[in-house]
């Protein structure tokens, strides 16, 4: 079981070149998966399950995942 909170560094995240280059949708997907991984301990490896978690169909998930 994970802690009820997690340490997060907003300034470092915003300064990260990868994060700053992502679209808003990509950032939202990343953050959602980060939160789910924190709560569950892992995220699924298969794209179908990830798409369900993010409420994205196959084409949208491929676009965001790239």
PQR file with spaces between the fields and no chain letter, atoms N, CA, C, O and H, PARSE charges and radii, in Angstrom:
ATOM       1  N    UNK     1       0.836   -1.178    0.000 -0.4000 1.5000
ATOM       2  CA   UNK     1       0.000    0.000    0.000 -0.0000 2.0000
ATOM       3  C    UNK     1       0.887    1.251    0.000  0.5500 1.7000
ATOM       4  O    UNK     1       1.891    1.319    0.709 -0.5500 1.4000
ATOM       5  N    UNK     2       0.503    2.204   -0.787 -0.4000 1.5000
ATOM       6  CA   UNK     2       1.301    3.427   -0.878 -0.0000 2.0000
ATOM       7  C    UNK     2       0.906    4.418    0.212  0.5500 1.7000
ATOM       8  O    UNK     2      -0.138    4.285    0.849 -0.5500 1.4000
ATOM       9  H    UNK     2      -0.313    2.148   -1.363  0.4000 1.0000
ATOM      10  N    UNK     3       1.749    5.394    0.405 -0.4000 1.5000
ATOM      11  CA   UNK     3       1.445    6.469    1.340 -0.0000 2.0000
ATOM      12  C    UNK     3       0.240    7.262    0.823  0.5500 1.7000
ATOM      13  O    UNK     3      -0.019    7.256   -0.380 -0.5500 1.4000
ATOM      14  H    UNK     3       2.597    5.502   -0.114  0.4000 1.0000
ATOM      15  N    UNK     4      -0.496    7.940    1.698 -0.4000 1.5000
ATOM      16  CA   UNK     4      -1.657    8.719    1.249 -0.0000 2.0000
ATOM      17  C    UNK     4      -1.265   10.012    0.534  0.5500 1.7000
ATOM      18  O    UNK     4      -2.142   10.758    0.097 -0.5500 1.4000
ATOM      19  H    UNK     4      -0.286    7.945    2.675  0.4000 1.0000
ATOM      20  N    UNK     5       0.010   10.287    0.410 -0.4000 1.5000
ATOM      21  CA   UNK     5       0.488   11.491   -0.270 -0.0000 2.0000
ATOM      22  C    UNK     5       1.759   11.129   -1.022  0.5500 1.7000
ATOM      23  O    UNK     5       2.375   10.096   -0.757 -0.5500 1.4000
ATOM      24  H    UNK     5       0.723    9.682    0.765  0.4000 1.0000
ATOM      25  N    UNK     6       2.146   11.979   -1.957 -0.4000 1.5000
ATOM      26  CA   UNK     6       3.425   11.774   -2.625 -0.0000 2.0000
ATOM      27  C    UNK     6       4.124   13.116   -2.765  0.5500 1.7000
ATOM      28  O    UNK     6       3.481   14.154   -2.923 -0.5500 1.4000
ATOM      29  H    UNK     6       1.646   12.818   -2.173  0.4000 1.0000
ATOM      30  N    UNK     7       5.436   13.082   -2.705 -0.4000 1.5000
ATOM      31  CA   UNK     7       6.236   14.286   -2.851 -0.0000 2.0000
ATOM      32  C    UNK     7       6.292   14.632   -4.337  0.5500 1.7000
ATOM      33  O    UNK     7       6.525   13.765   -5.179 -0.5500 1.4000
ATOM      34  H    UNK     7       5.958   12.239   -2.576  0.4000 1.0000
ATOM      35  N    UNK     8       6.080   15.879   -4.637 -0.4000 1.5000
ATOM      36  CA   UNK     8       6.068   16.331   -6.027 -0.0000 2.0000
ATOM      37  C    UNK     8       6.779   17.673   -6.106  0.5500 1.7000
ATOM      38  O    UNK     8       6.565   18.542   -5.261 -0.5500 1.4000
ATOM      39  H    UNK     8       5.890   16.583   -3.953  0.4000 1.0000
ATOM      40  N    UNK     9       7.607   17.842   -7.094 -0.4000 1.5000
ATOM      41  CA   UNK     9       8.378   19.065   -7.253 -0.0000 2.0000
ATOM      42  C    UNK     9       7.911   19.814   -8.505  0.5500 1.7000
ATOM      43  O    UNK     9       8.445   19.583   -9.590 -0.5500 1.4000
ATOM      44  H    UNK     9       7.781   17.136   -7.781  0.4000 1.0000
ATOM      45  N    UNK    10       6.932   20.699   -8.373 -0.4000 1.5000
ATOM      46  CA   UNK    10       6.387   21.394   -9.541 -0.0000 2.0000
ATOM      47  C    UNK    10       7.429   22.177  -10.333  0.5500 1.7000
ATOM      48  O    UNK    10       7.422   22.120  -11.563 -0.5500 1.4000
ATOM      49  H    UNK    10       6.499   20.886   -7.491  0.4000 1.0000
ATOM      50  N    UNK    11       8.322   22.903   -9.669 -0.4000 1.5000
ATOM      51  CA   UNK    11       9.309   23.711  -10.378 -0.0000 2.0000
ATOM      52  C    UNK    11      10.215   22.838  -11.244  0.5500 1.7000
ATOM      53  O    UNK    11      10.514   23.190  -12.385 -0.5500 1.4000
ATOM      54  H    UNK    11       8.328   22.948   -8.670  0.4000 1.0000
ATOM      55  N    UNK    12      10.647   21.710  -10.708 -0.4000 1.5000
ATOM      56  CA   UNK    12      11.505   20.810  -11.473 -0.0000 2.0000
ATOM      57  C    UNK    12      10.757   20.183  -12.637  0.5500 1.7000
ATOM      58  O    UNK    12      11.305   20.040  -13.730 -0.5500 1.4000
ATOM      59  H    UNK    12      10.405   21.424   -9.781  0.4000 1.0000
ATOM      60  N    UNK    13       9.517   19.815  -12.406 -0.4000 1.5000
ATOM      61  CA   UNK    13       8.720   19.220  -13.479 -0.0000 2.0000
ATOM      62  C    UNK    13       8.506   20.220  -14.605  0.5500 1.7000
ATOM      63  O    UNK    13       8.678   19.882  -15.776 -0.5500 1.4000
ATOM      64  H    UNK    13       9.072   19.931  -11.518  0.4000 1.0000
ATOM      65  N    UNK    14       8.135   21.438  -14.264 -0.4000 1.5000
ATOM      66  CA   UNK    14       7.908   22.460  -15.283 -0.0000 2.0000
ATOM      67  C    UNK    14       9.187   22.826  -16.027  0.5500 1.7000
ATOM      68  O    UNK    14       9.128   23.217  -17.192 -0.5500 1.4000
ATOM      69  H    UNK    14       7.995   21.713  -13.313  0.4000 1.0000
ATOM      70  N    UNK    15      10.330   22.707  -15.381 -0.4000 1.5000
ATOM      71  CA   UNK    15      11.602   23.028  -16.008 -0.0000 2.0000
ATOM      72  C    UNK    15      12.148   21.894  -16.882  0.5500 1.7000
ATOM      73  O    UNK    15      13.061   22.110  -17.679 -0.5500 1.4000
ATOM      74  H    UNK    15      10.378   22.390  -14.434  0.4000 1.0000
ATOM      75  N    UNK    16      11.605   20.713  -16.735 -0.4000 1.5000
ATOM      76  CA   UNK    16      12.080   19.563  -17.493 -0.0000 2.0000
ATOM      77  C    UNK    16      11.800   19.756  -18.985  0.5500 1.7000
ATOM      78  O    UNK    16      10.675   20.076  -19.371 -0.5500 1.4000
ATOM      79  H    UNK    16      10.864   20.538  -16.087  0.4000 1.0000
ATOM      80  N    UNK    17      12.822   19.562  -19.823 -0.4000 1.5000
ATOM      81  CA   UNK    17      12.686   19.771  -21.261 -0.0000 2.0000
ATOM      82  C    UNK    17      11.663   18.835  -21.897  0.5500 1.7000
ATOM      83  O    UNK    17      10.932   19.234  -22.803 -0.5500 1.4000
ATOM      84  H    UNK    17      13.736   19.303  -19.510  0.4000 1.0000
ATOM      85  N    UNK    18      11.612   17.610  -21.431 -0.4000 1.5000
ATOM      86  CA   UNK    18      10.645   16.665  -21.990 -0.0000 2.0000
ATOM      87  C    UNK    18       9.225   17.120  -21.666  0.5500 1.7000
ATOM      88  O    UNK    18       8.375   17.208  -22.552 -0.5500 1.4000
ATOM      89  H    UNK    18      12.206   17.285  -20.695  0.4000 1.0000
ATOM      90  N    UNK    19       8.981   17.402  -20.407 -0.4000 1.5000
ATOM      91  CA   UNK    19       7.639   17.815  -19.974 -0.0000 2.0000
ATOM      92  C    UNK    19       7.205   19.090  -20.683  0.5500 1.7000
ATOM      93  O    UNK    19       6.066   19.187  -21.139 -0.5500 1.4000
ATOM      94  H    UNK    19       9.672   17.330  -19.687  0.4000 1.0000
ATOM      95  N    UNK    20       8.094   20.060  -20.779 -0.4000 1.5000
ATOM      96  CA   UNK    20       7.714   21.339  -21.383 -0.0000 2.0000
ATOM      97  C    UNK    20       7.433   21.209  -22.876  0.5500 1.7000
ATOM      98  O    UNK    20       6.747   22.053  -23.451 -0.5500 1.4000
ATOM      99  H    UNK    20       9.019   19.981  -20.409  0.4000 1.0000
ATOM     100  N    UNK    21       7.953   20.166  -23.505 -0.4000 1.5000
ATOM     101  CA   UNK    21       7.707   19.954  -24.923 -0.0000 2.0000
ATOM     102  C    UNK    21       6.454   19.166  -25.238  0.5500 1.7000
ATOM     103  O    UNK    21       6.065   19.060  -26.401 -0.5500 1.4000
ATOM     104  H    UNK    21       8.511   19.480  -23.037  0.4000 1.0000
ATOM     105  N    UNK    22       5.810   18.607  -24.209 -0.4000 1.5000
ATOM     106  CA   UNK    22       4.606   17.814  -24.427 -0.0000 2.0000
ATOM     107  C    UNK    22       3.385   18.708  -24.595  0.5500 1.7000
ATOM     108  O    UNK    22       3.359   19.848  -24.131 -0.5500 1.4000
ATOM     109  H    UNK    22       6.126   18.693  -23.264  0.4000 1.0000
ATOM     110  N    UNK    23       2.379   18.168  -25.263 -0.4000 1.5000
ATOM     111  CA   UNK    23       1.099   18.870  -25.353 -0.0000 2.0000
ATOM     112  C    UNK    23       0.387   18.769  -24.009  0.5500 1.7000
ATOM     113  O    UNK    23       0.767   17.988  -23.138 -0.5500 1.4000
ATOM     114  H    UNK    23       2.400   17.241  -25.640  0.4000 1.0000
ATOM     115  N    UNK    24      -0.634   19.565  -23.872 -0.4000 1.5000
ATOM     116  CA   UNK    24      -1.436   19.515  -22.645 -0.0000 2.0000
ATOM     117  C    UNK    24      -2.025   18.109  -22.453  0.5500 1.7000
ATOM     118  O    UNK    24      -2.073   17.600  -21.333 -0.5500 1.4000
ATOM     119  H    UNK    24      -0.942   20.200  -24.580  0.4000 1.0000
ATOM     120  N    UNK    25      -2.464   17.498  -23.535 -0.4000 1.5000
ATOM     121  CA   UNK    25      -3.035   16.151  -23.460 -0.0000 2.0000
ATOM     122  C    UNK    25      -1.976   15.133  -23.027  0.5500 1.7000
ATOM     123  O    UNK    25      -2.264   14.238  -22.233 -0.5500 1.4000
ATOM     124  H    UNK    25      -2.424   17.911  -24.445  0.4000 1.0000
ATOM     125  N    UNK    26      -0.762   15.266  -23.543 -0.4000 1.5000
ATOM     126  CA   UNK    26       0.317   14.356  -23.156 -0.0000 2.0000
ATOM     127  C    UNK    26       0.672   14.526  -21.683  0.5500 1.7000
ATOM     128  O    UNK    26       0.915   13.549  -20.976 -0.5500 1.4000
ATOM     129  H    UNK    26      -0.528   15.993  -24.189  0.4000 1.0000
ATOM     130  N    UNK    27       0.699   15.775  -21.231 -0.4000 1.5000
ATOM     131  CA   UNK    27       0.976   16.027  -19.816 -0.0000 2.0000
ATOM     132  C    UNK    27      -0.110   15.424  -18.928  0.5500 1.7000
ATOM     133  O    UNK    27       0.181   14.828  -17.891 -0.5500 1.4000
ATOM     134  H    UNK    27       0.502   16.569  -21.806  0.4000 1.0000
ATOM     135  N    UNK    28      -1.351   15.583  -19.343 -0.4000 1.5000
ATOM     136  CA   UNK    28      -2.465   15.024  -18.575 -0.0000 2.0000
ATOM     137  C    UNK    28      -2.399   13.516  -18.501  0.5500 1.7000
ATOM     138  O    UNK    28      -2.659   12.932  -17.449 -0.5500 1.4000
ATOM     139  H    UNK    28      -1.588   16.067  -20.186  0.4000 1.0000
ATOM     140  N    UNK    29      -2.049   12.869  -19.621 -0.4000 1.5000
ATOM     141  CA   UNK    29      -1.926   11.413  -19.636 -0.0000 2.0000
ATOM     142  C    UNK    29      -0.803   10.967  -18.707  0.5500 1.7000
ATOM     143  O    UNK    29      -0.966   10.031  -17.924 -0.5500 1.4000
ATOM     144  H    UNK    29      -1.838   13.344  -20.476  0.4000 1.0000
ATOM     145  N    UNK    30       0.340   11.647  -18.804 -0.4000 1.5000
ATOM     146  CA   UNK    30       1.483   11.303  -17.951 -0.0000 2.0000
ATOM     147  C    UNK    30       1.113   11.443  -16.473  0.5500 1.7000
ATOM     148  O    UNK    30       1.390   10.552  -15.670 -0.5500 1.4000
ATOM     149  H    UNK    30       0.472   12.407  -19.440  0.4000 1.0000
ATOM     150  N    UNK    31       0.486   12.567  -16.124 -0.4000 1.5000
ATOM     151  CA   UNK    31       0.177   12.802  -14.723 -0.0000 2.0000
ATOM     152  C    UNK    31      -0.875   11.816  -14.221  0.5500 1.7000
ATOM     153  O    UNK    31      -0.789   11.338  -13.090 -0.5500 1.4000
ATOM     154  H    UNK    31       0.261   13.291  -16.776  0.4000 1.0000
ATOM     155  N    UNK    32      -1.856   11.516  -15.050 -0.4000 1.5000
ATOM     156  CA   UNK    32      -2.870   10.529  -14.665 -0.0000 2.0000
ATOM     157  C    UNK    32      -2.229    9.170  -14.425  0.5500 1.7000
ATOM     158  O    UNK    32      -2.535    8.503  -13.437 -0.5500 1.4000
ATOM     159  H    UNK    32      -1.926   11.904  -15.969  0.4000 1.0000
ATOM     160  N    UNK    33      -1.336    8.754  -15.329 -0.4000 1.5000
ATOM     161  CA   UNK    33      -0.666    7.465  -15.143 -0.0000 2.0000
ATOM     162  C    UNK    33       0.258    7.481  -13.936  0.5500 1.7000
ATOM     163  O    UNK    33       0.388    6.471  -13.244 -0.5500 1.4000
ATOM     164  H    UNK    33      -1.087    9.296  -16.131  0.4000 1.0000
ATOM     165  N    UNK    34       0.895    8.602  -13.676 -0.4000 1.5000
ATOM     166  CA   UNK    34       1.729    8.732  -12.482 -0.0000 2.0000
ATOM     167  C    UNK    34       0.881    8.536  -11.219  0.5500 1.7000
ATOM     168  O    UNK    34       1.275    7.810  -10.306 -0.5500 1.4000
ATOM     169  H    UNK    34       0.790    9.423  -14.238  0.4000 1.0000
ATOM     170  N    UNK    35      -0.260    9.174  -11.177 -0.4000 1.5000
ATOM     171  CA   UNK    35      -1.139    9.038  -10.007 -0.0000 2.0000
ATOM     172  C    UNK    35      -1.661    7.616   -9.857  0.5500 1.7000
ATOM     173  O    UNK    35      -1.705    7.082   -8.748 -0.5500 1.4000
ATOM     174  H    UNK    35      -0.580    9.763  -11.918  0.4000 1.0000
ATOM     175  N    UNK    36      -2.057    7.003  -10.966 -0.4000 1.5000
ATOM     176  CA   UNK    36      -2.548    5.623  -10.906 -0.0000 2.0000
ATOM     177  C    UNK    36      -1.446    4.669  -10.470  0.5500 1.7000
ATOM     178  O    UNK    36      -1.693    3.745   -9.695 -0.5500 1.4000
ATOM     179  H    UNK    36      -2.021    7.437  -11.867  0.4000 1.0000
ATOM     180  N    UNK    37      -0.232    4.889  -10.962 -0.4000 1.5000
ATOM     181  CA   UNK    37       0.888    4.045  -10.558 -0.0000 2.0000
ATOM     182  C    UNK    37       1.172    4.206   -9.068  0.5500 1.7000
ATOM     183  O    UNK    37       1.482    3.232   -8.382 -0.5500 1.4000
ATOM     184  H    UNK    37      -0.031    5.640  -11.591  0.4000 1.0000
ATOM     185  N    UNK    38       1.068    5.418   -8.579 -0.4000 1.5000
ATOM     186  CA   UNK    38       1.284    5.668   -7.151 -0.0000 2.0000
ATOM     187  C    UNK    38       0.252    4.905   -6.314  0.5500 1.7000
ATOM     188  O    UNK    38       0.584    4.257   -5.321 -0.5500 1.4000
ATOM     189  H    UNK    38       0.816    6.209   -9.137  0.4000 1.0000
ATOM     190  N    UNK    39      -1.002    5.003   -6.744 -0.4000 1.5000
ATOM     191  CA   UNK    39      -2.075    4.362   -5.980 -0.0000 2.0000
ATOM     192  C    UNK    39      -2.050    2.844   -6.090  0.5500 1.7000
ATOM     193  O    UNK    39      -2.240    2.146   -5.095 -0.5500 1.4000
ATOM     194  H    UNK    39      -1.272    5.529   -7.550  0.4000 1.0000
ATOM     195  N    UNK    40      -1.817    2.327   -7.301 -0.4000 1.5000
ATOM     196  CA   UNK    40      -1.920    0.888   -7.549 -0.0000 2.0000
ATOM     197  C    UNK    40      -0.591    0.144   -7.434  0.5500 1.7000
ATOM     198  O    UNK    40      -0.576   -1.078   -7.281 -0.5500 1.4000
ATOM     199  H    UNK    40      -1.663    2.894   -8.110  0.4000 1.0000
ATOM     200  N    UNK    41       0.516    0.868   -7.507 -0.4000 1.5000
ATOM     201  CA   UNK    41       1.823    0.225   -7.452 -0.0000 2.0000
ATOM     202  C    UNK    41       2.424   -0.046   -8.817  0.5500 1.7000
ATOM     203  O    UNK    41       3.623   -0.304   -8.924 -0.5500 1.4000
ATOM     204  H    UNK    41       0.504    1.860   -7.631  0.4000 1.0000
ATOM     205  N    UNK    42       1.610    0.010   -9.863 -0.4000 1.5000
ATOM     206  CA   UNK    42       2.087   -0.179  -11.234 -0.0000 2.0000
ATOM     207  C    UNK    42       0.972    0.235  -12.183  0.5500 1.7000
ATOM     208  O    UNK    42      -0.157    0.499  -11.767 -0.5500 1.4000
ATOM     209  H    UNK    42       0.636    0.220   -9.776  0.4000 1.0000
ATOM     210  N    UNK    43       1.312    0.286  -13.460 -0.4000 1.5000
ATOM     211  CA   UNK    43       0.298    0.515  -14.491 -0.0000 2.0000
ATOM     212  C    UNK    43       0.410   -0.635  -15.485  0.5500 1.7000
ATOM     213  O    UNK    43       1.463   -1.266  -15.584 -0.5500 1.4000
ATOM     214  H    UNK    43       2.229    0.072  -13.797  0.4000 1.0000
ATOM     215  N    UNK    44      -0.655   -0.913  -16.218 -0.4000 1.5000
ATOM     216  CA   UNK    44      -0.600   -2.017  -17.184 -0.0000 2.0000
ATOM     217  C    UNK    44       0.440   -1.759  -18.273  0.5500 1.7000
ATOM     218  O    UNK    44       0.740   -0.611  -18.602 -0.5500 1.4000
ATOM     219  H    UNK    44      -1.510   -0.401  -16.138  0.4000 1.0000
ATOM     220  N    UNK    45       0.975   -2.827  -18.820 -0.4000 1.5000
ATOM     221  CA   UNK    45       1.950   -2.713  -19.902 -0.0000 2.0000
ATOM     222  C    UNK    45       1.277   -2.643  -21.267  0.5500 1.7000
ATOM     223  O    UNK    45       1.853   -2.115  -22.218 -0.5500 1.4000
ATOM     224  H    UNK    45       0.732   -3.760  -18.553  0.4000 1.0000
ATOM     225  N    UNK    46       0.071   -3.169  -21.367 -0.4000 1.5000
ATOM     226  CA   UNK    46      -0.562   -3.216  -22.679 -0.0000 2.0000
ATOM     227  C    UNK    46      -1.339   -1.931  -22.976  0.5500 1.7000
ATOM     228  O    UNK    46      -1.953   -1.330  -22.095 -0.5500 1.4000
ATOM     229  H    UNK    46      -0.397   -3.599  -20.594  0.4000 1.0000
ATOM     230  N    UNK    47      -1.288   -1.540  -24.230 -0.4000 1.5000
ATOM     231  CA   UNK    47      -1.877   -0.274  -24.660 -0.0000 2.0000
ATOM     232  C    UNK    47      -3.401   -0.266  -24.547  0.5500 1.7000
ATOM     233  O    UNK    47      -3.989    0.791  -24.318 -0.5500 1.4000
ATOM     234  H    UNK    47      -0.788   -2.028  -24.946  0.4000 1.0000
ATOM     235  N    UNK    48      -4.039   -1.400  -24.699 -0.4000 1.5000
ATOM     236  CA   UNK    48      -5.499   -1.450  -24.582 -0.0000 2.0000
ATOM     237  C    UNK    48      -5.935   -1.048  -23.177  0.5500 1.7000
ATOM     238  O    UNK    48      -6.854   -0.245  -23.016 -0.5500 1.4000
ATOM     239  H    UNK    48      -3.561   -2.258  -24.884  0.4000 1.0000
ATOM     240  N    UNK    49      -5.283   -1.601  -22.168 -0.4000 1.5000
ATOM     241  CA   UNK    49      -5.616   -1.265  -20.783 -0.0000 2.0000
ATOM     242  C    UNK    49      -5.272    0.189  -20.467  0.5500 1.7000
ATOM     243  O    UNK    49      -6.029    0.870  -19.774 -0.5500 1.4000
ATOM     244  H    UNK    49      -4.537   -2.254  -22.299  0.4000 1.0000
ATOM     245  N    UNK    50      -4.132    0.666  -20.974 -0.4000 1.5000
ATOM     246  CA   UNK    50      -3.757    2.059  -20.754 -0.0000 2.0000
ATOM     247  C    UNK    50      -4.794    2.991  -21.388  0.5500 1.7000
ATOM     248  O    UNK    50      -5.170    4.002  -20.795 -0.5500 1.4000
ATOM     249  H    UNK    50      -3.517    0.113  -21.537  0.4000 1.0000
ATOM     250  N    UNK    51      -5.243    2.653  -22.572 -0.4000 1.5000
ATOM     251  CA   UNK    51      -6.264    3.456  -23.238 -0.0000 2.0000
ATOM     252  C    UNK    51      -7.547    3.535  -22.418  0.5500 1.7000
ATOM     253  O    UNK    51      -8.166    4.594  -22.319 -0.5500 1.4000
ATOM     254  H    UNK    51      -4.937    1.832  -23.054  0.4000 1.0000
ATOM     255  N    UNK    52      -7.937    2.413  -21.835 -0.4000 1.5000
ATOM     256  CA   UNK    52      -9.142    2.416  -20.986 -0.0000 2.0000
ATOM     257  C    UNK    52      -8.947    3.318  -19.771  0.5500 1.7000
ATOM     258  O    UNK    52      -9.842    4.082  -19.413 -0.5500 1.4000
ATOM     259  H    UNK    52      -7.434    1.552  -21.915  0.4000 1.0000
ATOM     260  N    UNK    53      -7.791    3.231  -19.145 -0.4000 1.5000
ATOM     261  CA   UNK    53      -7.515    4.059  -17.967 -0.0000 2.0000
ATOM     262  C    UNK    53      -7.530    5.548  -18.305  0.5500 1.7000
ATOM     263  O    UNK    53      -7.951    6.373  -17.494 -0.5500 1.4000
ATOM     264  H    UNK    53      -7.063    2.610  -19.436  0.4000 1.0000
ATOM     265  N    UNK    54      -7.068    5.883  -19.509 -0.4000 1.5000
ATOM     266  CA   UNK    54      -6.980    7.284  -19.916 -0.0000 2.0000
ATOM     267  C    UNK    54      -8.204    7.754  -20.703  0.5500 1.7000
ATOM     268  O    UNK    54      -8.296    8.920  -21.084 -0.5500 1.4000
ATOM     269  H    UNK    54      -6.726    5.213  -20.168  0.4000 1.0000
ATOM     270  N    UNK    55      -9.138    6.839  -20.941 -0.4000 1.5000
ATOM     271  CA   UNK    55     -10.340    7.160  -21.721 -0.0000 2.0000
ATOM     272  C    UNK    55      -9.977    7.634  -23.127  0.5500 1.7000
ATOM     273  O    UNK    55     -10.541    8.602  -23.637 -0.5500 1.4000
ATOM     274  H    UNK    55      -9.064    5.891  -20.632  0.4000 1.0000
ATOM     275  N    UNK    56      -9.015    6.924  -23.746 -0.4000 1.5000
ATOM     276  CA   UNK    56      -8.573    7.232  -25.101 -0.0000 2.0000
ATOM     277  C    UNK    56      -8.749    6.008  -25.982  0.5500 1.7000
ATOM     278  O    UNK    56      -8.449    4.893  -25.556 -0.5500 1.4000
ATOM     279  H    UNK    56      -8.557    6.138  -23.331  0.4000 1.0000
ATOM     280  N    UNK    57      -9.236    6.199  -27.211 -0.4000 1.5000
ATOM     281  CA   UNK    57      -9.319    5.069  -28.131 -0.0000 2.0000
ATOM     282  C    UNK    57      -7.928    4.797  -28.701  0.5500 1.7000
ATOM     283  O    UNK    57      -6.981    5.530  -28.416 -0.5500 1.4000
ATOM     284  H    UNK    57      -9.480    7.105  -27.557  0.4000 1.0000
ATOM     285  N    UNK    58      -7.811    3.748  -29.502 -0.4000 1.5000
ATOM     286  CA   UNK    58      -6.507    3.312  -29.988 -0.0000 2.0000
ATOM     287  C    UNK    58      -5.719    4.388  -30.711  0.5500 1.7000
ATOM     288  O    UNK    58      -4.533    4.572  -30.438 -0.5500 1.4000
ATOM     289  H    UNK    58      -8.580    3.153  -29.734  0.4000 1.0000
ATOM     290  N    UNK    59      -6.359    5.103  -31.630 -0.4000 1.5000
ATOM     291  CA   UNK    59      -5.667    6.145  -32.380 -0.0000 2.0000
ATOM     292  C    UNK    59      -5.204    7.292  -31.506  0.5500 1.7000
ATOM     293  O    UNK    59      -4.078    7.771  -31.643 -0.5500 1.4000
ATOM     294  H    UNK    59      -7.323    4.953  -31.852  0.4000 1.0000
ATOM     295  N    UNK    60      -6.068    7.730  -30.612 -0.4000 1.5000
ATOM     296  CA   UNK    60      -5.700    8.825  -29.710 -0.0000 2.0000
ATOM     297  C    UNK    60      -4.590    8.404  -28.753  0.5500 1.7000
ATOM     298  O    UNK    60      -3.690    9.191  -28.460 -0.5500 1.4000
ATOM     299  H    UNK    60      -6.982    7.341  -30.501  0.4000 1.0000
ATOM     300  N    UNK    61      -4.651    7.177  -28.269 -0.4000 1.5000
ATOM     301  CA   UNK    61      -3.601    6.703  -27.368 -0.0000 2.0000
ATOM     302  C    UNK    61      -2.260    6.631  -28.099  0.5500 1.7000
ATOM     303  O    UNK    61      -1.241    7.043  -27.545 -0.5500 1.4000
ATOM     304  H    UNK    61      -5.382    6.538  -28.506  0.4000 1.0000
ATOM     305  N    UNK    62      -2.242    6.125  -29.309 -0.4000 1.5000
ATOM     306  CA   UNK    62      -0.985    6.057  -30.063 -0.0000 2.0000
ATOM     307  C    UNK    62      -0.397    7.446  -30.266  0.5500 1.7000
ATOM     308  O    UNK    62       0.816    7.630  -30.162 -0.5500 1.4000
ATOM     309  H    UNK    62      -3.070    5.790  -29.759  0.4000 1.0000
ATOM     310  N    UNK    63      -1.243    8.417  -30.554 -0.4000 1.5000
ATOM     311  CA   UNK    63      -0.778    9.782  -30.763 -0.0000 2.0000
ATOM     312  C    UNK    63      -0.190   10.359  -29.483  0.5500 1.7000
ATOM     313  O    UNK    63       0.877   10.972  -29.508 -0.5500 1.4000
ATOM     314  H    UNK    63      -2.229    8.268  -30.639  0.4000 1.0000
ATOM     315  N    UNK    64      -0.886   10.163  -28.360 -0.4000 1.5000
ATOM     316  CA   UNK    64      -0.410   10.692  -27.070 -0.0000 2.0000
ATOM     317  C    UNK    64       0.816    9.912  -26.594  0.5500 1.7000
ATOM     318  O    UNK    64       1.731   10.503  -26.019 -0.5500 1.4000
ATOM     319  H    UNK    64      -1.753    9.664  -28.340  0.4000 1.0000
ATOM     320  N    UNK    65       0.851    8.626  -26.816 -0.4000 1.5000
ATOM     321  CA   UNK    65       1.934    7.792  -26.317 -0.0000 2.0000
ATOM     322  C    UNK    65       3.250    8.060  -27.032  0.5500 1.7000
ATOM     323  O    UNK    65       4.324    7.886  -26.457 -0.5500 1.4000
ATOM     324  H    UNK    65       0.108    8.146  -27.282  0.4000 1.0000
ATOM     325  N    UNK    66       3.160    8.488  -28.296 -0.4000 1.5000
ATOM     326  CA   UNK    66       4.404    8.695  -29.056 -0.0000 2.0000
ATOM     327  C    UNK    66       5.216    9.825  -28.433  0.5500 1.7000
ATOM     328  O    UNK    66       6.295   10.153  -28.926 -0.5500 1.4000
ATOM     329  H    UNK    66       2.287    8.629  -28.763  0.4000 1.0000
